Amino acid sequence: MTSVGSTVGILGGGLSGLLMGMQLKRAGIDDFTIYERQSDVGGTWLRNPYPGLHCDIPSHLYSYTFEPNPDWSMVYAGHAEIQTYLRACAEKYGLLAHLRLDTSVETARYSEADGSWDLAYVRAGDVAPATVSHRLLVSATGGLTEPRIPGIAGRDRFLGVQWHSAAWRHDVDLTGLRVAVVGSAASAVQVVPQIAGQAASVTVYSRTPNWVVPRNNRLYSDAERAALSDADVLRRVRRRQYKESLLWFQAAQKVPEAMDTLRQRTFSNLRASISDPELVAALTPDYDPGCKRILVSDDFYAALALPHVRLVPKGVASLTESTVVDVDGDETEVDAVIFCTGYRLGSRADGRPAVAVTGRGDISLTEYLGERVRGYRGFATPGFPNYFTVCGINGSVGYTAVFAAAELHTETIAGMLERFIERPDLLSVEVRTEAADHYTDAVQAELATMSWSGDCPNFYRDAQGRIVSFYPGTIGRMRRELRAMDLDDFIFEVRPPVAATRP
Ligand SMILES: Cc1cc2nc3c(=O)[nH]c(=O)nc-3n(C[C@H](O)[C@H](O)[C@H](O)COP(=O)(O)OP(=O)(O)OC[C@H]3O[C@@H](n4cnc5c(N)ncnc54)[C@H](O)[C@@H]3O)c2cc1C
């Protein structure tokens, strides 16, 4: 029998799920539960403690605007410091009592009869799922939680150690080992310089080179941190860092000057470390900056220039007992293989969605979105009443911290939930199909002109080539649009009157 849970269920205890909880508290709503399948809050930053992991957006932007942290130790903080910050925020806002940790929500099914969401969840150690219902559901399950390892023949034959960067083997000492790194994108540029200091040799397999601009990371001095405790100083620093981040947005818009600046920054970064023309050529992308995520690193190119580090500008075809075989059949003897091969967007290791969501008329969210992209302002989907997402379809911005869009979405969702909860006569709130279609068509038309739609392999496009994650505008535009949103775009369905019963 399904028990009746709190009014609001929140799926995920990463920075977005925690933020949803904070916004509800700020709106005076205390009746909510946050489900998190890991054993603590923090999402990505708890899940990925690999060496070298730092944020690629300055920390003063990669934080909640209403919880600034003048004490960030460096311009781009490491994962442990970010995780500590998120946990401290969860504590400060009294969210710990709302958390159900080690609890994986498997399915969420909308009940048309009473307008609630029935969840089936499994707690660590439990065999059978338990069920609970919530009147309203917010999904904040993130997109990049499950590691993706490409199908490479012979992986099971390899006698050395192998792992994905997201499941780092801290128990393995790489000192003196011959290591292969598969991939050369966001994780690899952080991992390679770290392991190059220990391993006897490092061979980096790269199918596609990336645009890698200097991060210019550095520690803040005590004097700077003291100055940053003044709210005005911090505001000015944030404003300057945000303005700088707009360069990436301009590259996404294919502004020629922005792309030239990024090209020039990459080449001076590259040439400062590498003089071998063949290696420079192998590291030079043949697509415009902005088509794939722009990477930031101060030490990746320098690591590749070390005598015991080698770039193989090819994909991996297979593993044997002791070697990595590239697509041209060349073999390299290794003791360890580290996969820096990214994540399964929004799904679990076996390809199932993070949560199997079923809406009105028994429609699965995955199948619904597989047929056509149809979302509304990144937080609502027709056919899925009383259900909202943080940074959902076309809801993320690629050029600045996810915090910015997540704050706008959670603020909007909290407003919708407040309005709904005040009206016990309401059965459901659901975005109109026409409104979602109109919005999605406009957004998709705009995205088709942007660099993410360009000629490069990137994980932003789905199997049909549609960009489903990104919003095409700036945060300022998203804010204006969300605050001007027309409530007539939603259907507020009133509960049918209960038939009078005879005494
Ligand atoms: C290695 C790495 C580095 C990154 N660096 C940056 C960066 O520098 N800058 C940037 O802007 N972005 C970065 N990102 C993107 C990053 O994911 C987001 O910035 C941020 O973590 C998103 O927060 P979130 O809460 O939305 O999602 P997540 O952090 O992914 O949190 C989602 C949570 O939901 C939980 N969950 C999922 N499914 C279920 C379920 N069925 N039941 C219960 N719980 C569930 C997960 O366990 C997870 O804790 C990075 C991502 C990765 C993987």
The ligand as a Gaussian input file, in Angstrom:
#p B3LYP/6-31G(d) Opt

LIG

0 1
 C       33.133000      15.824000     -13.299000
 C       32.193000      16.961000     -13.545000
 C       32.636000      18.267000     -13.452000
 C       31.764000      19.323000     -13.673000
 N       32.242000      20.586000     -13.595000
 C       31.402000      21.610000     -13.818000
 C       31.864000      22.952000     -13.724000
 O       33.028000      23.181000     -13.451000
 N       30.994000      23.963000     -13.981000
 C       29.694000      23.704000     -14.300000
 O       28.928000      24.659000     -14.490000
 N       29.226000      22.445000     -14.367000
 C       30.042000      21.399000     -14.157000
 N       29.586000      20.123000     -14.249000
 C       28.187000      19.889000     -14.525000
 C       27.593000      19.526000     -13.152000
 O       26.939000      18.307000     -13.229000
 C       26.721000      20.591000     -12.601000
 O       27.407000      21.798000     -12.479000
 C       26.107000      20.258000     -11.232000
 O       26.723000      19.240000     -10.521000
 C       24.686000      19.888000     -11.508000
 O       24.052000      19.795000     -10.265000
 P       22.695000      19.012000     -10.174000
 O       22.274000      19.038000      -8.760000
 O       21.746000      19.541000     -11.186000
 O       23.056000      17.550000     -10.639000
 P       24.010000      16.497000      -9.929000
 O       25.156000      17.129000      -9.262000
 O       24.286000      15.468000     -10.954000
 O       23.076000      15.879000      -8.794000
 C       21.982000      15.051000      -9.114000
 C       21.760000      14.127000      -7.951000
 O       20.594000      13.344000      -8.212000
 C       20.830000      12.043000      -7.706000
 N       19.966000      11.081000      -8.390000
 C       19.934000      10.795000      -9.717000
 N       19.018000       9.843000      -9.958000
 C       18.448000       9.545000      -8.777000
 C       17.438000       8.612000      -8.387000
 N       16.841000       7.818000      -9.270000
 N       17.091000       8.549000      -7.073000
 C       17.712000       9.350000      -6.145000
 N       18.679000      10.224000      -6.470000
 C       19.049000      10.321000      -7.761000
 C       22.287000      11.793000      -8.023000
 O       22.830000      10.779000      -7.209000
 C       22.900000      13.151000      -7.750000
 O       23.379000      13.252000      -6.438000
 C       30.431000      19.061000     -14.021000
 C       29.994000      17.739000     -14.120000
 C       30.860000      16.696000     -13.887000
 C       30.360000      15.296000     -13.996000

